[in-house]
């Protein structure tokens, strides 16, 4: 049995969309005709998602908010004693987004066929990550699926909240930067040329600052559009090159060498690694497998490779904290907490504490950076306006001195 998304005309001739469960598209069309509807299209949800995943790269993932919500709903229903297939049905009925509803119904149909929940989730890897699926699989094997789902819901919600905080923290400086650049370009391209026209008929030698401003203004007016297109092409070219692992690795290695950015990159990747490693070990996933999966959630390629190399050293008999410390990428506090967890036999708790510590440190760092950014942007705007005003006022003052 599978989940099929259909488009049909009802008895009134109105187009209707929905999801039905059936063995074949023919059976679903027969079910629609029994209702008195005219089926237009019938497509299996799994095949549709696989086709979309091959064609498009962007906008394929379900939002972090939606994933956290359905995980919490599923954990609550399974924890109350409801069978997994019934819990999936209830969650699909609860959601209002058609694509998410159809995917949950697709997962439910696979469970009804006799597959495990983790196997059913694997049909949609662009929505349910390997971390998500491995955690669910560990819960199914241990018989504590409700506990594991609760822990996974906590993880997805905390990650969604962290992403939300980062977006809010970056939104203000990005908007301020764009407005500042737009104002300066507007002054240079349109306002300055109008003002300096009155100095052209005087025949006097303009001050150096005014001549420089007029030159910059003429350049922006003549080549501003070309520069904008060139920047857009550079951005597209950079995005295209980032698809190649070699270039992406060199760029990520460069980020780890920049003074302030390196601290942010290391902190964020370390927090993701520690949080993922914690939830996997607490769910019963073997340590080496947990390290491999935790490495995949790290965005920075050199740090990901460092974790993979550390896993190989652990397989050979080394301790986890020594293997991670050898790379030099991970903060000493995190390494020490992991070592303490290994010594005490409470690794998941120490990993969770390390993740909390890194997340708090990153929030403090971002707050301080954003607090410093605001006065810097104000000084930049004030300085730019001051230069423009001085460049305009100096010829006027020279004219007054000549009149006297």
C-alpha positions as CSV (number, residue, x, y, z in Angstrom):
1,X,0.0,0.0,0.0
2,X,1.2,3.5,-0.8
3,X,0.1,7.1,-0.5
4,X,-1.0,8.8,-3.7
5,X,-1.5,12.5,-4.2
6,X,-4.4,13.2,-6.6
7,X,-6.1,16.0,-8.4
8,X,-9.7,15.5,-9.4
9,X,-12.9,17.3,-10.4
10,X,-15.8,16.8,-7.9
11,X,-19.5,16.5,-8.8
12,X,-19.7,20.3,-9.1
13,X,-16.7,20.5,-11.4
14,X,-14.4,22.0,-8.8
15,X,-10.8,21.0,-8.7
16,X,-9.9,19.1,-5.5
17,X,-6.5,17.9,-4.3
18,X,-5.7,15.4,-1.5
19,X,-4.0,12.1,-0.5
20,X,-5.4,8.6,-0.6
21,X,-3.9,5.3,0.3
22,X,-4.0,2.5,-2.2
23,X,-2.0,-0.3,-3.8
24,X,-1.8,1.1,-7.3
25,X,-2.8,4.4,-9.1
26,X,-5.6,2.5,-10.8
27,X,-7.1,1.6,-7.5
28,X,-7.0,5.2,-6.4
29,X,-8.6,6.4,-9.6
30,X,-11.4,3.8,-9.0
31,X,-11.8,5.1,-5.4
32,X,-12.2,8.6,-6.8
33,X,-14.7,7.5,-9.4
34,X,-16.8,5.8,-6.7
35,X,-17.1,9.2,-5.1
36,X,-18.4,10.6,-8.4
37,X,-15.2,12.5,-9.1
38,X,-13.2,12.7,-12.3
39,X,-9.5,11.9,-11.6
40,X,-7.1,14.2,-13.4
41,X,-3.7,13.2,-12.0
42,X,-2.7,10.4,-9.5
43,X,1.0,10.2,-8.4
44,X,2.7,8.3,-5.6
45,X,4.1,10.7,-3.0
46,X,7.4,8.9,-2.8
47,X,8.0,9.0,-6.5
48,X,7.1,12.7,-6.6
49,X,9.5,13.6,-3.8
50,X,12.3,11.6,-5.5
51,X,11.8,13.4,-8.8
52,X,11.8,16.8,-7.1
53,X,14.9,15.9,-5.2
54,X,16.7,15.1,-8.5
55,X,15.6,18.3,-10.2
56,X,15.9,20.9,-7.6
57,X,18.5,21.7,-4.9
58,X,16.9,24.7,-3.2
59,X,13.8,24.7,-1.0
60,X,13.5,21.0,-0.7
61,X,13.8,20.7,3.0
62,X,10.9,21.1,5.3
63,X,11.4,24.0,7.6
64,X,13.0,23.4,11.0
65,X,9.8,24.7,12.7
66,X,7.6,22.2,10.9
67,X,10.0,19.4,11.6
68,X,10.1,20.2,15.3
69,X,6.3,20.5,15.5
70,X,5.6,17.1,13.9
71,X,8.3,15.4,15.9
72,X,6.8,16.7,19.2
73,X,3.3,15.7,18.1
74,X,4.5,12.2,17.1
75,X,6.4,11.9,20.4
76,X,3.3,12.9,22.4
77,X,1.0,10.5,20.6
78,X,3.3,7.5,20.7
79,X,4.1,8.3,24.4
80,X,0.4,8.2,25.2
81,X,0.2,4.6,23.9
82,X,-1.1,5.2,20.4
83,X,0.4,2.8,17.7
84,X,2.9,4.5,15.3
85,X,0.6,4.2,12.2
86,X,-2.3,5.8,14.1
87,X,0.0,8.5,15.4
88,X,1.2,9.2,11.9
89,X,-2.4,9.5,10.7
90,X,-3.3,11.9,13.5
91,X,-0.2,14.1,12.7
92,X,-1.0,14.2,9.0
93,X,-4.6,15.3,9.8
94,X,-3.2,18.0,12.2
95,X,-0.9,19.6,9.7
96,X,-2.3,22.2,7.3
97,X,0.5,22.1,4.7
98,X,-0.4,19.8,1.8
99,X,3.2,18.6,1.0
100,X,3.9,17.8,4.6
101,X,0.6,16.0,5.0
102,X,1.3,13.8,1.9
103,X,4.8,12.9,3.0
104,X,3.5,11.8,6.5
105,X,0.8,9.7,4.8
106,X,3.6,8.2,2.6
107,X,5.6,7.3,5.7
108,X,2.4,5.8,7.2
109,X,1.7,3.7,4.2
110,X,5.2,2.2,4.3
111,X,4.8,1.4,8.0
112,X,1.5,-0.4,7.2
113,X,3.4,-2.5,4.6
114,X,5.5,-3.8,7.5
115,X,8.6,-1.6,7.2
116,X,10.1,0.1,10.3
117,X,9.5,3.7,10.9
118,X,13.2,4.5,10.2
119,X,13.0,2.7,6.9
120,X,9.9,4.6,6.0
121,X,11.5,7.9,6.8
122,X,14.5,7.0,4.6
123,X,12.3,7.5,1.6
124,X,12.5,11.2,2.3
125,X,16.2,11.8,3.1
126,X,15.9,15.5,2.1
127,X,13.4,16.0,5.0
128,X,14.5,13.5,7.6
129,X,18.3,13.6,8.1
130,X,20.5,10.6,8.8
131,X,20.7,11.7,12.5
132,X,16.9,11.7,12.6
133,X,16.6,8.3,11.1
134,X,19.4,6.7,13.1
135,X,17.9,8.0,16.3
136,X,14.5,6.6,15.4
137,X,16.1,3.2,14.4
138,X,17.9,3.0,17.8
139,X,14.6,3.7,19.6
140,X,12.8,1.0,17.7
141,X,15.6,-1.6,18.3
142,X,15.7,-0.8,22.0
143,X,11.9,-0.7,22.5
144,X,11.9,2.8,23.8
145,X,10.7,4.6,20.8
146,X,8.5,7.0,22.8
147,X,11.5,8.1,25.0
148,X,13.7,8.5,21.9
149,X,11.1,10.5,20.1
150,X,10.8,12.9,23.1
151,X,14.5,13.4,23.1
152,X,14.5,13.9,19.4
153,X,11.7,16.4,19.7
154,X,13.7,18.3,22.3
155,X,16.7,18.3,20.0
156,X,14.8,19.6,16.9
157,X,13.1,22.3,19.0
158,X,16.4,23.5,20.5
159,X,18.0,23.5,17.1
160,X,15.1,25.4,15.6
161,X,15.3,28.0,18.5
162,X,19.0,28.4,17.9
163,X,18.5,29.0,14.2
164,X,15.8,31.5,15.0
165,X,18.1,33.4,17.3
166,X,20.8,33.5,14.7
167,X,18.5,34.8,12.0
168,X,17.2,37.5,14.3
169,X,20.7,38.4,15.3
170,X,21.8,38.7,11.7
171,X,18.7,40.4,10.4
172,X,19.3,43.8,11.9
173,X,22.9,44.3,10.8
174,X,22.1,43.0,7.3
175,X,19.2,45.5,7.0
176,X,21.3,48.4,8.4
177,X,24.2,47.6,6.0
178,X,21.9,47.5,3.0
179,X,20.2,50.7,3.9
180,X,23.5,52.5,4.6
181,X,25.0,51.3,1.2
182,X,21.8,52.3,-0.6
183,X,21.8,55.8,1.0
184,X,25.4,56.5,0.1
185,X,24.9,55.2,-3.5
186,X,21.8,57.4,-3.8
187,X,23.6,60.4,-2.7
188,X,26.6,59.8,-5.0
189,X,24.5,58.9,-8.1
190,X,21.7,61.5,-7.9
191,X,22.1,64.1,-5.2
192,X,25.7,65.1,-5.6
193,X,25.5,65.7,-9.4
194,X,22.5,68.0,-9.0
195,X,24.3,70.0,-6.3
196,X,27.7,70.4,-8.0
197,X,26.2,71.7,-11.2
198,X,26.0,75.2,-9.8
199,X,29.8,75.2,-9.5
200,X,30.5,74.4,-13.1
201,X,29.9,77.9,-14.5
202,X,32.0,79.7,-11.9
203,X,35.3,78.6,-13.5
204,X,37.1,78.4,-10.2
205,X,39.4,75.7,-9.1
206,X,37.4,73.3,-6.9
207,X,38.8,71.9,-3.7
208,X,40.5,68.5,-3.9
209,X,37.8,66.8,-1.8
210,X,35.1,68.1,-4.0
211,X,36.9,66.9,-7.2
212,X,37.3,63.5,-5.7
213,X,33.6,63.4,-4.7
214,X,32.6,64.4,-8.2
215,X,34.8,61.7,-9.7
216,X,33.4,59.0,-7.4
217,X,29.9,60.3,-8.2
218,X,30.5,60.2,-12.0
219,X,31.9,56.7,-11.7
220,X,28.9,55.4,-9.7
221,X,26.5,57.0,-12.1
222,X,28.3,55.6,-15.2
223,X,29.3,52.2,-13.9
224,X,27.0,51.5,-10.9
225,X,24.7,49.2,-12.8
226,X,27.6,47.3,-14.3
227,X,29.2,46.9,-10.9
228,X,25.9,45.6,-9.5
229,X,25.7,43.0,-12.3
230,X,29.3,42.1,-11.8
231,X,28.8,41.5,-8.1
232,X,25.7,39.4,-8.9
233,X,27.7,37.3,-11.3
234,X,30.5,36.9,-8.8
235,X,28.0,35.7,-6.2
236,X,26.5,33.2,-8.7
237,X,30.0,32.0,-9.6
238,X,31.0,31.6,-6.0
239,X,27.8,29.6,-5.3
240,X,28.6,27.4,-8.3
241,X,32.2,26.8,-7.2
242,X,30.9,25.9,-3.7
243,X,29.3,22.9,-5.2
244,X,32.8,21.4,-5.7
245,X,34.2,19.8,-2.5
246,X,37.8,20.9,-3.3
247,X,36.9,24.6,-3.5
248,X,34.5,24.4,-0.6
249,X,37.1,22.7,1.6
250,X,39.7,25.5,0.8
251,X,37.1,28.2,1.6
252,X,36.1,26.5,4.8
253,X,39.8,26.2,5.8
254,X,40.2,29.9,5.1
255,X,37.3,30.7,7.5
256,X,39.1,28.8,10.2
257,X,42.1,31.2,9.9
258,X,40.1,34.5,10.1
259,X,40.3,36.0,13.6
260,X,36.7,36.6,14.6
261,X,35.0,34.4,12.0
262,X,37.1,31.3,13.0
263,X,35.7,31.6,16.6
264,X,32.2,31.7,15.4
265,X,32.6,28.8,12.9
266,X,34.4,26.6,15.4
267,X,31.9,27.3,18.1
268,X,28.8,26.6,16.0
269,X,30.2,23.4,14.5
270,X,31.4,22.2,17.9
271,X,27.9,22.8,19.4
272,X,26.2,20.9,16.6
273,X,28.6,18.0,16.9
274,X,28.3,17.8,20.7
275,X,24.5,18.1,20.6
276,X,24.2,15.4,17.9
277,X,26.7,13.1,19.5
278,X,24.9,13.5,22.8
279,X,21.4,12.5,21.5
280,X,22.8,9.6,19.5
281,X,24.8,8.1,22.4
282,X,21.8,8.6,24.8
283,X,19.6,6.8,22.3
284,X,21.8,3.7,22.3
285,X,23.7,4.3,19.0
286,X,27.2,2.8,19.1
287,X,29.9,5.4,19.7
288,X,31.7,5.0,16.3
289,X,28.5,5.2,14.4
290,X,27.4,8.2,16.5
291,X,30.7,10.0,15.7
292,X,30.3,9.2,11.9
293,X,26.7,10.6,11.9
294,X,27.7,13.6,14.1
295,X,30.4,14.5,11.6
296,X,27.9,14.7,8.8
297,X,25.9,17.5,10.6
298,X,28.9,19.7,10.7
299,X,29.0,22.3,7.9
300,X,32.7,23.0,8.0
301,X,34.6,20.4,5.9
302,X,38.0,20.4,7.7
303,X,36.2,20.0,11.1
304,X,34.1,17.2,9.6
305,X,37.2,15.4,8.4
306,X,38.8,15.9,11.8
307,X,35.9,14.1,13.4
308,X,36.1,11.3,10.9
309,X,39.8,10.9,11.5
310,X,39.1,10.9,15.2
311,X,36.6,8.1,14.8
312,X,39.3,6.1,13.0
313,X,41.7,6.7,15.9
314,X,39.0,5.7,18.4
315,X,38.5,2.5,16.5
316,X,42.2,1.8,16.9
317,X,42.0,2.2,20.7
318,X,42.5,6.0,21.3
319,X,40.1,7.9,23.6
320,X,37.6,10.3,22.1
321,X,38.8,13.5,23.7
322,X,42.5,12.8,22.8
323,X,41.5,12.0,19.2
324,X,39.5,15.2,18.9
325,X,42.2,17.3,20.6
326,X,44.8,16.2,18.0
327,X,43.0,18.2,15.3
328,X,43.3,21.5,17.2
329,X,39.9,22.6,16.0
330,X,37.8,21.9,19.1
331,X,37.7,24.3,22.1
332,X,39.7,23.0,25.2
333,X,36.5,23.2,27.3
334,X,34.7,20.8,25.1
335,X,37.6,18.4,24.9
336,X,37.9,18.4,28.7
337,X,34.2,17.8,29.2
338,X,34.2,14.9,26.8
339,X,37.3,13.4,28.6
340,X,35.4,13.8,32.0
341,X,32.4,12.0,30.5
342,X,34.6,9.1,29.3
343,X,36.3,8.8,32.7
344,X,33.0,8.9,34.6
345,X,31.0,6.7,32.2
346,X,28.4,9.5,31.7
347,X,29.5,10.7,28.2
348,X,26.0,11.8,27.0
349,X,25.6,14.1,29.9
350,X,29.0,15.7,29.4
351,X,28.3,16.1,25.7
352,X,25.0,17.8,26.4
353,X,26.8,20.1,28.9
354,X,29.5,20.9,26.3
355,X,26.8,21.7,23.7
356,X,25.0,24.0,26.2
357,X,28.3,25.7,27.0
358,X,29.2,26.3,23.3
359,X,25.7,27.6,22.5
360,X,25.7,30.1,25.4
361,X,29.2,31.2,24.4
362,X,28.1,31.7,20.8
363,X,25.0,33.7,21.9
364,X,27.2,35.9,24.0
365,X,29.7,36.4,21.2
366,X,27.0,37.3,18.7
367,X,25.3,39.7,21.1
368,X,28.7,41.5,21.7
369,X,29.4,41.6,18.0
370,X,26.0,43.0,17.2
371,X,26.3,45.5,20.0
372,X,29.6,46.7,18.5
373,X,28.3,46.6,14.9
374,X,25.6,49.3,15.5
375,X,27.9,52.1,16.6
376,X,30.3,51.2,13.8
377,X,27.6,51.5,11.2
378,X,26.5,54.8,12.7
379,X,30.0,56.1,12.5
380,X,30.3,54.9,8.9
381,X,27.1,56.6,7.9
382,X,28.0,59.8,9.8
383,X,31.5,59.8,8.2
384,X,30.1,59.3,4.7
385,X,27.6,62.1,5.1
386,X,30.2,64.4,6.6
387,X,32.6,63.9,3.7
388,X,29.8,64.6,1.2
389,X,28.6,67.7,3.1
390,X,32.2,69.0,3.3
391,X,32.8,68.4,-0.4
392,X,29.7,70.5,-1.2
393,X,30.3,73.2,1.4
394,X,34.0,73.9,0.6
395,X,33.4,75.5,-2.8
396,X,30.6,77.6,-1.3
397,X,33.0,78.9,1.4
398,X,35.7,79.6,-1.3
399,X,33.1,81.6,-3.3
400,X,32.3,83.7,-0.2
401,X,36.0,84.4,0.4
402,X,36.4,85.5,-3.2
403,X,33.4,87.9,-2.9
404,X,34.9,89.5,0.2
